[in-house]
Amino acid sequence: MRAAALYGTVLCVALSAMAAPPAPATTPDRTAPISAEARGTRLAAARAAATGISFGPCPEAEMLPDHLRCGTVEVPLDYAAPNGRTLALTVSRARATGDPGERQGSFVYNPGGPGASSITFPLVGELPEWRKIARAYDIVGYAPRGVLPSAPLSCQDPAEFAKAPSDLPAHPSPAYERLRTERAKAYAAGCARHAGAALRHYTSLDNARDLDVLRAALGERKLTFMGASYGTYLGAVYATLFPSHVRRMVFDSAVDPDPGRIWYRSDLDRSLAFESRWEDFRTWVAEHDAVYRLGADAGAVQRSYDTVREAVAERPAGGKAGPAQLHSAMLGAVYYDDYWAMRATALSEYAHGDPKPLADQAAPRAAAARDDENAYAVHTAVRCNDAPWPTDRRVWHRDHTAVARIAPFGTWANAWSNLPCAHWPAPRQKPLDVGTEWGELPPVLILAAERDAVTPYEGALALQRRLSGAALVTERDAGSHGVGGGVNACVDRHLETYLLTGRTPVRRAECAPHRKPNPVSLERRTWRGTPVPTV
């Protein structure tokens, strides 16, 4: 029986053992007195509109072409104290390539994470799928607060963070759980030590306020925005706080914004969905057994993977790729099917005596250690600050043990990734109850793949219910994460039509799946973000 069939039947059973839901969410009351943060946002936006952004050469470290220009915009660290400390957010821009009469303003992109940067995103204007959009818009990327090079947050020495190889037991012992608990406590304490009082100001609410200041700094009365993955949650928060500032908004691979699921329960859901997508990958590998020789069915491929996992525990590939690094590499195949051929080749070569491809793909790169640690630091800080988390290790053990019985591939890795939130030193917020009424927003567009495991499809349906009038385009029977702009021509037509004209499907539209990967091709697109390091 496929994991997809199991998902719906076991979800209620698995979640029945979960922790009690967080405290009720805070819904914006637009009749209430304006908050200090709202006043601070208005002041910061007015200052940004007056100052603008002085664009010039991009930082050398970004190694970007000359036609891409960069600048900074100042945002308050604390919007309740807008005259206090500020952060400089780095912004990149490629000017619209069309005639002046075609220009529709700035188009801002957030790739998710939290902890990911879109500084390089304006380069997509050179791809065929984006050229018409690039003619009409200045394409804008930025590094959110805390993300390199925007006043980067760090919680641990990057060399220590990148130490490898490391273990990831399929069935963690009590001793291993205690070890991970101590590591999580140390990491959370490191965040507090490095960030000090600023730690509490890495939140989705502050990210949304920053986005409004960026809008103003770009000289735009209203925002045209596309967010992917976590970027959809950011967009939903923005649309709730600033509905009158939205011009057009695209939500690509939507997070379920239900405040009761942010973020602990959504990760348990994701662990279940990972198992389904992991089976999709194994089934594809089995279909090409003549190429990979890993097994003629998904079960046989799993056994081959388990054999490799045991082997790298004893003798890490290249001396650096142990079980945790192997899992992180295979996570790429769960995110994007254009990783399938690369990862299957690495597994196959290792299983048949050549560890080099696996070492090349899985071993951490010293040159990326600072970026990886920074991404994880911001990822952790935003999610831990955003919502309540269970603080009792027994709750984590109970909930993840229940899910791991059904979904062993990603459950414990997710648990260890999030465990610093059980020991977080900063105050937790109540998640915003996102949503808009009819007429508050212009038409907005949601894009989703039916088998996306990172942001399960139910999240797109939930977001559509909360944003009145939103249209949903679904890529059926496909699961790559982030479907807009190059994966599926049908989805791309809807995206292009919406951004250029504002038109959406009446309510819902469907697209056939994109073609599955060629088993002998190692080509993959590079503009999309990659998974934030989790182990």
C-alpha positions in Angstrom: 0.0 0.0 0.0 1.4 3.4 -1.0 2.3 5.9 1.7 -0.1 8.4 0.1 -3.0 6.1 0.9 -1.8 5.7 4.4 -1.6 9.5 5.0 -5.2 10.3 5.2 -6.2 7.3 7.3 -3.5 7.7 9.9 -3.4 11.5 10.3 -6.2 11.6 12.8 -4.8 8.7 14.8 -1.3 10.1 14.8 -2.4 13.6 15.8 -4.7 12.4 18.5 -1.5 11.8 20.6 -0.1 15.2 20.0 0.3 18.0 22.5 -2.6 20.3 23.3 -3.0 23.1 20.7 -1.4 26.5 21.4 -3.2 29.3 23.0 -5.9 31.0 20.9 -4.5 33.1 18.2 -4.6 36.9 18.0 -6.9 38.2 15.3 -6.4 41.8 14.2 -9.2 44.0 15.4 -9.3 46.9 13.0 -11.6 48.8 15.3 -9.1 48.7 18.2 -6.6 51.5 18.9 -3.6 51.3 16.6 -0.7 49.5 18.2 2.8 50.8 18.8 4.1 48.4 16.2 1.6 49.7 13.6 2.6 53.3 14.4 6.2 52.4 14.1 5.7 50.7 10.8 3.9 53.7 9.4 6.8 56.0 10.5 9.5 53.6 9.2 7.6 53.3 5.8 7.3 57.1 5.5 11.0 57.5 6.2 11.8 54.8 3.6 9.6 56.4 1.0 11.4 59.7 1.5 14.8 58.2 1.5 14.4 55.5 -1.2 17.2 53.1 -2.0 20.5 54.1 -3.4 21.4 51.3 -5.8 25.0 50.6 -6.7 27.3 47.6 -7.1 26.4 44.5 -5.2 28.6 43.2 -2.4 31.6 41.4 -3.9 30.9 38.3 -1.8 27.6 37.8 -3.7 29.6 37.5 -7.0 26.7 38.9 -9.0 26.8 40.4 -12.6 27.1 44.1 -13.0 23.6 44.7 -14.3 22.2 43.5 -11.0 22.4 46.5 -8.6 22.1 46.4 -4.8 21.3 48.8 -2.0 20.0 48.8 1.6 16.9 49.9 3.4 16.8 50.7 7.1 14.2 49.0 9.2 13.6 49.3 13.0 14.8 46.3 15.1 11.8 46.9 17.3 8.8 48.5 15.6 7.4 49.6 18.9 10.5 51.8 19.2 11.1 53.0 15.7 13.6 55.6 16.7 15.9 53.1 18.3 18.3 50.6 16.7 17.9 49.8 13.0 18.9 47.0 10.7 20.1 47.4 7.1 18.4 45.0 4.8 20.3 44.3 1.6 18.1 44.6 -1.6 18.9 43.6 -5.2 17.2 44.8 -8.3 17.2 44.1 -12.1 15.5 46.9 -13.9 12.5 46.1 -16.2 13.8 45.2 -19.7 10.8 46.3 -21.7 9.8 49.7 -23.1 8.8 52.4 -20.5 5.2 51.9 -21.3 5.3 48.3 -20.4 6.6 48.8 -16.8 4.3 47.9 -14.0 6.5 48.6 -11.0 8.6 46.4 -8.7 8.0 42.7 -8.2 9.4 41.4 -4.8 10.2 37.8 -4.2 10.7 35.8 -1.0 12.0 32.2 -1.3 11.0 31.0 2.1 13.0 29.3 4.8 12.7 31.3 7.0 16.3 32.0 6.6 16.6 32.1 2.8 17.7 35.1 0.7 16.4 36.1 -2.7 19.4 38.4 -3.5 20.2 36.3 -6.7 16.5 36.0 -7.7 16.5 38.9 -10.2 18.7 36.8 -12.4 15.6 34.7 -13.4 14.7 37.5 -15.8 17.3 35.9 -18.1 15.3 32.6 -18.2 12.8 32.1 -21.0 9.9 31.4 -18.5 10.4 34.8 -16.9 11.3 37.1 -19.8 7.8 38.6 -20.3 7.5 39.3 -16.5 11.0 40.8 -16.6 10.0 43.2 -19.3 7.1 44.5 -17.2 8.7 44.6 -13.7 11.8 45.6 -11.9 12.6 42.2 -10.3 13.6 42.7 -6.7 15.3 40.3 -4.2 16.3 40.9 -0.7 17.9 39.3 2.4 15.4 39.4 5.3 16.5 40.5 8.7 19.2 38.3 10.1 20.0 36.7 6.8 23.4 37.3 5.3 24.3 40.1 4.5 21.4 41.8 6.3 22.8 42.2 9.9 23.4 38.4 10.0 22.3 36.4 13.0 24.5 33.6 14.3 24.0 31.1 17.1 27.0 28.9 16.9 30.5 28.9 15.4 30.1 27.9 11.8 32.9 25.4 11.9 31.3 23.7 14.9 27.9 23.7 13.1 29.4 22.1 10.0 31.3 19.3 11.9 30.8 16.0 10.1 30.2 13.2 10.0 27.3 12.9 12.4 24.8 10.2 13.3 21.1 10.1 12.9 19.7 6.8 14.4 16.5 5.5 12.8 15.4 4.5 16.4 17.0 6.9 18.8 17.9 5.5 22.2 17.2 7.4 25.5 20.8 8.2 25.6 20.8 9.7 22.1 17.6 11.7 23.0 19.4 13.1 26.0 22.4 14.0 23.8 20.2 15.9 21.3 18.4 17.7 24.2 21.7 19.0 25.5 22.7 20.1 22.0 19.4 21.9 21.6 19.7 23.7 24.9 23.3 24.7 24.0 22.1 26.0 20.6 19.2 28.0 22.1 21.6 29.5 24.7 24.0 30.4 21.9 21.3 32.3 20.1 20.6 34.3 23.2 24.3 34.9 23.8 25.0 36.1 20.3 21.8 38.1 19.7 21.0 39.4 23.2 17.8 41.4 23.6 17.5 41.5 19.8 16.6 37.8 19.7 12.9 38.4 20.3 12.6 40.6 17.1 13.1 37.8 14.6 9.5 37.0 13.8 7.1 36.6 10.9 5.3 39.8 12.1 8.5 41.8 11.9 9.3 40.2 8.5 5.9 41.4 7.3 6.5 44.9 8.6 9.9 44.9 7.0 8.2 44.0 3.7 6.0 47.1 3.9 9.0 49.3 4.6 10.7 47.8 1.5 7.6 48.5 -0.5 7.7 52.1 0.5 11.5 52.4 -0.1 10.9 51.1 -3.7 8.5 53.9 -4.3 5.5 51.6 -4.6 2.1 52.6 -3.3 1.1 48.9 -3.4 3.1 45.7 -3.3 3.4 43.1 -6.0 4.9 40.1 -4.3 5.5 36.4 -4.7 6.4 34.1 -1.8 7.3 30.5 -1.9 7.0 28.0 1.0 7.4 30.0 4.2 7.2 33.0 1.9 3.5 32.2 1.5 3.0 32.5 5.3 4.9 35.8 5.2 2.6 36.9 2.4 -0.5 35.8 4.3 0.6 37.7 7.4 1.3 40.8 5.2 -2.1 40.6 3.5 -3.8 40.4 6.9 -1.9 43.4 8.3 -1.8 45.5 5.2 -4.6 44.4 2.8 -4.9 47.9 1.3 -1.2 47.8 0.3 -1.5 44.7 -1.9 -1.5 45.1 -5.6 -0.9 41.5 -6.7 0.3 38.5 -4.6 1.3 35.0 -5.5 1.6 32.2 -3.0 3.7 29.3 -4.3 3.5 26.1 -2.3 1.5 27.3 0.6 2.0 26.8 4.3 -1.2 26.0 6.2 -1.6 29.3 8.1 -4.0 27.9 10.8 -2.6 29.4 14.0 -3.0 26.1 15.8 -0.5 24.5 13.4 2.2 27.1 13.5 4.8 25.5 13.8 4.9 22.4 15.9 1.9 20.6 14.4 2.7 21.6 10.8 6.1 19.9 11.2 4.4 16.7 12.3 2.1 16.9 9.3 5.2 17.4 7.1 6.9 14.4 8.5 4.0 12.3 7.4 4.0 13.9 4.0 7.7 13.3 3.6 7.1 9.6 3.8 4.7 9.7 0.8 7.1 11.8 -1.3 10.1 9.6 -0.3 8.1 6.6 -1.7 7.5 8.5 -4.9 11.3 8.8 -5.3 11.9 5.2 -4.5 9.3 4.1 -6.9 10.9 6.1 -9.7 14.3 4.7 -8.9 12.8 1.2 -9.0 11.2 1.9 -12.4 14.8 2.6 -13.7 16.5 -0.4 -12.0 18.3 -1.1 -15.2 20.1 2.2 -14.7 20.6 2.3 -10.9 20.5 -1.4 -9.8 19.1 -0.5 -6.4 16.0 -2.7 -6.6 13.0 -3.4 -8.8 10.4 -2.1 -6.3 10.2 0.7 -3.7 10.8 -1.8 -0.8 13.9 -3.1 -2.4 15.2 0.5 -3.0 14.5 1.2 0.7 16.6 -1.8 1.7 19.4 -0.6 -0.5 19.2 2.8 1.1 19.2 1.3 4.6 22.3 -0.7 3.6 24.0 2.5 2.5 22.9 4.3 5.7 24.5 1.5 7.8 27.6 1.6 5.7 28.2 5.3 6.1 27.6 5.0 9.8 30.7 2.7 9.9 32.7 4.4 7.2 31.5 7.9 6.1 31.7 8.7 2.4 34.7 10.8 1.9 35.3 10.8 5.6 32.5 13.5 6.1 29.2 12.1 4.9 27.6 10.0 7.7 23.9 9.1 8.3 22.9 12.7 9.0 24.6 14.1 5.9 23.1 11.2 3.8 19.7 12.1 5.0 20.1 15.8 4.3 21.2 15.0 0.8 18.2 12.7 0.2 16.0 15.4 1.5 16.7 17.3 -1.7 15.0 14.5 -3.6 11.9 15.0 -1.4 11.9 18.7 -2.1 12.5 18.6 -5.9 12.3 15.8 -8.4 15.0 17.4 -10.5 17.4 16.1 -7.8 16.2 12.5 -8.3 18.8 11.5 -10.9 21.6 13.0 -9.0 20.7 11.4 -5.7 19.9 8.0 -7.2 23.2 8.1 -9.0 25.1 8.8 -5.8 23.3 6.0 -4.0 23.9 3.6 -6.8 27.6 4.4 -7.2 28.1 4.1 -3.4 26.3 0.7 -3.3 28.5 -0.5 -6.1 31.8 0.5 -4.7 32.3 4.2 -5.6 31.7 6.6 -2.6 32.9 9.8 -4.4 29.5 10.9 -5.9 27.8 10.6 -2.5 30.7 12.3 -0.8 30.5 15.2 -3.3 26.8 15.6 -2.9 26.4 15.0 0.9 29.5 16.1 2.6 29.2 19.7 4.0 31.3 22.3 2.2 33.6 24.4 4.4 33.0 27.4 2.1 29.2 27.2 2.8 29.5 26.8 6.6 28.8 30.4 7.4 25.8 30.6 5.1 24.4 27.3 6.4 24.7 28.2 10.0 23.2 31.6 9.4 20.3 30.1 7.5 19.6 27.7 10.3 19.9 30.4 13.0 17.3 32.6 11.3 15.1 29.6 10.6 15.2 28.6 14.2 14.8 32.1 15.7 11.7 33.0 13.6 9.9 29.7 14.2 10.7 29.5 17.9 9.6 33.1 18.4 6.4 32.9 16.3 4.4 30.5 18.4 4.3 28.3 21.6 6.2 25.0 21.5 6.0 22.1 23.9 8.7 22.4 26.6 8.5 18.9 28.0 10.8 16.4 26.3 8.3 13.6 27.0 5.8 15.3 24.8 8.3 15.5 21.9 9.2 11.8 22.5 5.6 10.7 22.5 4.5 12.7 19.5 7.5 11.9 17.3 7.5 8.3 18.2 3.9 8.0 17.1 4.6 9.6 13.8 7.9 7.8 13.2 6.1 4.5 13.3 4.3 5.5 10.1 6.8 8.0 8.7 10.3 7.0 9.6 12.2 8.8 6.9 12.0 12.4 8.1 10.4 12.4 11.5 13.4 12.3 13.9 15.4 14.7 11.7 12.6 17.2 11.9 12.4 16.7 15.7 16.1 17.4 16.2 16.0 20.4 13.9 13.2 22.0 15.9 14.2 20.9 19.4 15.9 24.3 20.3 12.4 25.7 20.4 11.6 23.6 23.5 14.3 25.5 25.3 13.9 28.9 23.7 14.9 31.8 25.9 12.9 34.6 24.2 9.1 35.2 24.7 6.8 33.2 22.4 4.1 35.0 20.4 0.6 34.0 19.6 0.3 33.4 15.8 -1.7 35.9 13.9 -5.1 34.5 12.7 -4.5 35.3 9.1 -7.4 36.0 6.8 -9.2 38.7 4.8 -12.9 39.4 4.0 -14.4 39.8 0.6 -13.2 43.0 -1.0 -10.3 43.6 1.3 -7.8 42.2 -1.2 -7.5 42.3 -5.0 -7.5 38.9 -6.6 -4.5 36.8 -5.4 -3.1 33.6 -6.8 -2.1 30.3 -5.0 0.0 27.7 -6.8 0.3 24.2 -5.4 1.5 20.7 -6.3 -0.8 18.0 -5.2 1.9 15.8 -3.7 4.2 18.5 -2.3 5.5 17.1 1.0 7.2 20.2 2.3 4.0 22.2 2.3 1.3 19.6 2.0 -1.6 20.4 -0.4 -4.1 20.8 2.4 -2.3 24.1 3.2 -3.2 25.6 -0.1 -6.8 24.7 0.4 -6.7 26.2 3.9 -5.1 29.4 2.6 -7.7 29.8 -0.1 -10.5 29.6 2.5 -8.8 32.3 4.6 -8.1 34.8 1.8 -11.6 35.5 0.3 -11.6 35.5 -3.5 -8.2 33.8 -3.8 -7.7 31.5 -6.9 -5.9 28.2 -6.7 -3.9 26.5 -9.5 -3.1 22.9 -8.8 -0.4 20.8 -10.5 -2.0 17.3 -10.2 0.0 14.2 -9.3 3.2 16.1 -8.9 5.3 16.9 -5.8 8.1 19.3 -6.5 8.2 22.1 -4.0 7.9 25.5 -5.6 6.0 25.1 -8.9 5.9 28.7 -10.4 8.4 29.8 -13.0 9.8 26.9 -15.0 8.6 23.5 -13.7 5.2 23.3 -15.5 4.3 25.3 -18.6 0.6 25.3 -17.7 1.3 26.7 -14.2 3.6 29.2 -15.7 0.9 30.5 -18.1 -1.4 31.2 -15.1 1.4 32.9 -13.2 2.4 35.1 -16.2 -1.2 36.0 -17.0 -1.8 37.0 -13.4 1.3 39.1 -13.0 0.9 40.9 -16.3 -2.9 41.4 -16.3 -4.2 40.7 -12.8 -6.5 38.0 -14.1 -6.9 34.7 -12.2 -9.0 31.6 -12.9 -12.6 32.0 -11.6 -11.8 29.9 -8.5 -9.7 26.9 -9.3 -7.7 25.5 -12.3 -5.8 22.3 -12.8 -2.6 21.5 -14.7 -1.3 18.1 -15.8 2.0 17.1 -14.1 5.3 18.0 -15.5 7.4 15.2 -17.0 9.3 13.0 -14.6 13.0 13.3 -14.7 15.3 11.7 -17.2 17.2 9.0 -15.2 20.5 9.7 -17.0 20.3 13.5 -16.8 21.9 15.3 -13.9 20.6 18.7 -14.9 18.7 20.7 -12.3 17.5 24.3 -12.0 19.5 26.5 -9.7 17.4 29.5 -9.1 15.1 27.9 -6.5 16.1 27.7 -2.9 17.5 24.6 -1.3 16.4 23.0 2.0 17.6 24.8 5.1 20.1 22.6 6.9 18.2 20.6 9.5 20.6 18.3 11.3 
